[in-house]
Amino acid sequence: MRGFEELDVKGRRVLVRADLNVPLDGETITDDGRIRASIPTIRNLAGRGAMVIVCAHLGRPKGTPNPKYSLAPVAKRLAELLGEPVEFASDVVGESAQAAMAGLRDGQVALLENLRFEPGEESKDDAERALFAGRLAALADLYVGDGFGAVHRKHASVYDVPRLLPHAAGGLVLAEVEVLKRLTEDPARPYAVVLGGAKVSDKLGVIANLLTKVDRLLIGGGMAYTFLKAQGYEVGKSLLQEDKLGDVRGFLDEAAARGVELVLPVDVLAAEGFAADAAHEAVDATAIPADREGLDIGPRTRELFAAKLADAKTVFWNGPMGVFEFDAFSGGTRAVAEALIASDAFTVVGGGDSAAAVRRLGLPEDGFSHISTGGGASLEYLEGKTLPGLAALEDDQVES
């Protein structure tokens, strides 16, 4: 995969596909981590005299312009972080985009409006997607793919555009791929993985693949209750995917057969309801009251998980241990994060809610070896899938 620093960019229009999909409260950005992660590549290109045209998506506007999902607040924050003006186009490939492109000078940066305002961006129809990709590619001379959080999507800006322009991977994508190769090709051992989050169904493929690679698999979050139920325990009103019990029993059997240590919660915080101020108590994970729901791992599990991570040499963590947005149920997620910070291991936080939790809990980001910007992309890579955006960047051929 060619790196962006190999491109001769001076005086040329460079389309950068970034991942700027940040959470918004109205027009206020509540976590600018993905914008900050995009800065080094953009700054490098501009510093080498490129005319940088940034494109990205935000939310799910479903192919229709919607002010709720405008990238205007992102353009403002991008300019603040760059310390330079950023021209904002109020459309993607229309008159405003054309004007923004025409007005750029060497070293300047523009941001296009939300790619997903265009139905061709996410279209399943190859011809419709290709038509939009052609219009987007016409804005530039070169393409740099730096939106790691979107490389698992077969979208026009991710998959089709690099097939039309000379292309390279941005610094963020290169760093993410290097980390993921380190996790999959020859990880230092013991290799431990911590998985949390709400649903087992989101991680079926990655669990199946990891059971062939890891020494220890720790399961927390909402998905843990399906594992506990699969062992025959009462889980009360806790999150449960009954249709996945068969898959989970298979994982338990395979872990035992392969000698993989599969670690489940031994206690949980069982609450009277799903609320920040819900009354709760720590109970054994094997005896959750029928009228309560587990919202976090308990204090004994926090100690257990920390002990299981203490001697690891490689750790990948994806998914919170509880409802970390509620202070009362954030302790499990904090405990796992602090165990990783205290570790001497190569520690990777797998994007998504895990990365958001690190920032929300005020933990030092430099306490981890790497914090990914793409939860879904990271998981699909670890699952062994081919990611369309990476495949496109690896292909050196450009269609005529």
N, C-alpha and C positions, 0 to 999 in steps of 0.2 A: 504494500500500500504506500503510494507516494505521499510524502509529507508536504504541507503547504509552503514550507520554507524553501523547497526546491523550485517553486514557481517564480518566474520572472514577472513581477506584478507592477512595476513602475509604469505609470501612465495608462494602466489597463483597468477596465471595469471588472471587479471581482464580486460575484454573488456568493455571500456567505449564508449557508443554511445553519442558523443557530437554534438553540433550544431556550426560548424566553418564556416558557409556559409557567408563569409565576402565579401564586395565589393573590387574589385581589379582594379587598373589602371596599366596594364602591370603586373609587379611583386610587385607593391607597394600596400599595404593594406591601403585603405582610411578610414576605420572605423573598429577598432579592438574590438568593444564592445562585440561581441559574444565570442571572444576568452577570453577576460577578465572575462566574466561571467562563463566560464567553469573552470577557474583556481582553485577555492576553492575545488571542488570535486576531481579533479586530484591531487592536492597537498595533500589533506587529505588521499587519498588512498595510494599514494606513501609514505607519512609520516608514515603510519601504516605498511609499508613493503610489499606492493603489487607490482607486476610487471604489470605496467599499459600499456595497449594497447589501444590507442585512435583511433576511427574510425569516419569518418564524410563525408559529401558531400560538393561539391562546384559547384554552377551553374547547368547547364543542358547539360552535354556532351552526353546524350542519349545513354549510354551503351558502349561508345567507348573511349579509352584513347585519351586525347587531352591536349597537354602541356598548353594551355590557361587556363585550369581548374585544373592544378596541385595544390596540397596542400603544395608543397615545401615552398612557402613563409609563409604559416601558421605555418609550423613546426619551421621555424626560429623565428617567433614572439612568438610562444608558449614557446620555450626555453628561450627567453629573459624574458618573464613574470614569468616563473617558477624559473629562475635563475639557471637552471640545463640543461644539454644536453638533447636533444630529438632525438632519433634515428628515421630517416625517411625511411620508406619502399617505394620503387619505384613501388610497385604493391599492390594489396589488399589482395589476398590470395595465391599468387605465391611464387617463390623462395625467393624474397627479404623479403616478409612478414614473411616467415618461418625462415629466417636467423635472422631477427630483433627479433623475438620472442625467438629464441634459445639463443640469446646473452644477453637478459635482465637479470638483477639481481634484488634482492629485492630493492624496492624504486626507480627503474628506469622507464623511460617513453619512449614509442615509438609511432609514428603516422603512420598509414597506408595511402596509397594513396587514392584518391577520390573514395568513394564507388560507385558512379554512373559511373565509368569506367567499371563496371561489369553489363551486361544486366540483371542479375538475381536480382539485388537490387530493381529495380522498376517494374519488370515484373508483368503483370496481371495474368500470368499463375502460379497457386499455386505450381505446381511441380517444375518449373524452379526456382521460388523464394526460395522454400524449399531446393533445391539442393545447391544454393549459401549460404543460411543461415547455412547449415550444415558445409560447408567448413570454414565459418567465425567463427562459434561456436567452431570448432576444435582447434582454436588458443588459447582458454582460458578455465579457470575453472569456472569463474563467470562472470556475466553480470550486468553492471550498466547503466540504461537508464537515460541520462542527457541531451539529445538533445530536449528540449521542442519545439523548432521551427519545429521539424519534427514529433511530436507525432500524428498529424492528418493524416499522410501518412501510408498506409498499405504496407510498404516496408520491405524487408528482415531484415535489421539491426534494425528496429524499432519494428516490429511485430513478425517475425518468430524466430529470435535468442533467445529472452527471453523465448520462449517456449521450448528451448533446454537446457538451462543452469539455475542453481540457480540464481535468479535475485533480484534486488532491484532498487528503484528510487534514482537518484542522488540528491544532495542538490538543484540544480537549478530547477529541475522538482518539487520537494517537495514544494519549495517556490512559484513557479508559481501556482500550484494547490491550495495552501492555499489562495493565493490572489484571484483566480477566485471563490473559494467557498465563500469568503467574499463578492464578487460582486453579487453572485446569490442566496445565501441561506437566508441571513437576513441583507441586506445592511442598513447602517444608512441613514436616510432620512432628507432632500430631496436628492434623487438619480438622478444625471444628467449624461447623456451620450452625448459626442460630437463625431460625425462621419463626416469624410471628405474623401479625396481621390477622385479618378477619376470616378469610376463607381458605380452606384446604384446596378447593377447586382451582384457585389462582396459581397453585404451586405444585400440582400433581406431577407435571413433567419434570420440574427441577428436582423434586424429591426423588423421583425414580432414577434420574441421572446421578444425583449426588450420592445415592446409596452405593454406587459403584466406585466412588472416589474418596469419600471422607472417612475419618476415623470416629467422629463423634457428631451426632446431630441432635441439637437442642430445639425443642418445639414449645413455643409459648403463644400468647395472644389468643384471639378467638378461635383459631384453628386447632388449638390444643384440646378443646372440648370434644371435637369429633374423634380425636385419638383416644381420649379417656372413655368416651362412650363405646368405642370399638373394643375396649377391654372389658366392657360390661358394667361400667360405673354410671351412677346417677349424675347428670350434669345440670339438673334443674331447668331454669329458663335460659341458660347460657346459649350462646350462638352454637348452632349445630347444623351440619349438613348430612342428614340421614342417608341421602342418596350416594354419599361418598364413603360410607362405612366399609364397604367391601374393598375399595381401593386402599383404605387406611390399614385394614387388617392385613392386606398383602404387603404393605410397607413394613409393618411390624414383623411379619414372618421373614421377609427378605433381610431386614436389618439383623435379625438373630442369626440367619443362615450365613451372612457375610461377616459376622463379627463386628458390625458397626454398633457402637453404643448409642442407643436412641434414648434421650433423656426427656422425660415429661415432667410437668409441674407436680410437686408433692403437696402444695397447698395453694389456695387462691383467695383473693378478696371477693367474697360473695356479697352482692348488694341487693337491696330490696327492689331496686329499679335502675333504669338507665338514666342517671342524672348526676350532675357534678356533686350534689350534696346528699346523695342517697346514703342511707344508713347501711353500714357494711361491717363485716368481720372476717378475719382469716379463718378458713376452715380447711380440713384435709381435702385434697383434690379427689379423693375416693369417696367423699361423703358430702357433696354439695347439696344443701337443702333443696327440696323440689320447688319451693316458691322463691328461690333466689337465683341470680345470674352472676357468673364470674366476670369481673371487669379488669382484673389484673392478676399477675402471679403474686403469691404471698411471700412473706419474709424468709421462710425456710427455702423456698424455691430460689429466691434471689441469691442466697448464700450457696446453694447447690450449683446454680448456673455459674456463679463466679469461680467456684472451685473447679468446675469442669473446663473453664477457660484458662485457668492460671498457668498450666504447663503447655498450652497450645503454641505452635510456631506459626500457624496460619489460621486466621479467623475471618469468615464472611458472615455478615449480619444483615438480614433483610426482614423488616417488619417489626412493629412495636410489640411489647409484651402485654400491653393493656390499653385502656382508653387514655392515652397520655395527655389528650387535650383537657381532661379533668384532672386537676392537681392531685386529688385524693387517689387517683388511679394511675399516676405517672411514675410511681416508685420502681416498678419492675423494669420499665424501659430505661430509667436512669441507672439502675443497678447494672444492667447489661452493658450500657455505654461506659460506665465508670470502670467496669472490669476490663473492657477493651483498652481504655486509656491507660490503665495500670499495667497492662500486659507488655511484654517484650516482643510479641508476635507481629507479623505482618497483618495489619487489621484493615478490613475493607467494610465500609458502610454502604449497603447496596441501594442507595438512592431512595426516592419516593418518601413515604412516611417516616422511614428511619432517619433520613437526612433532615427532614423537617423537625423531627423530635429532638435531634442533637441541638439544632439552633433554638428551638422553643425552650428547651431546658437550660439554655445558657452555657452549654458545655463547650470546651475549646475544640474547634475544628481541627487544629493542628495536633490534637491528641491522638488522631487516627492516621494510619498510613495513607488512606485514600477514602474520600467520600464521593461516591458516584452521583452523577446528575440524572441517571436513567434507571429507575427501579425495574420497569418492565423489560427494557433492553438488556440489562444485566442478567435478569433471570432467564430470558430466552437464550442468551449466550451460554449460560451455565447449563441450560437444558440440552445444549448441543445443536440448537437450531441454526440455520443459515439466516442471517439478518439482511434483509434486502438492501438497506442503506450501506452496509459494509461491503456487500458483494458488488454494488455499483462502484464504490470507491476503489475496490481492488482490481476492477476491470480497467485496463489501460486503453482499451479501444474506444474511440468516439465515433458515433454514427454520423455519416455524412448527410 
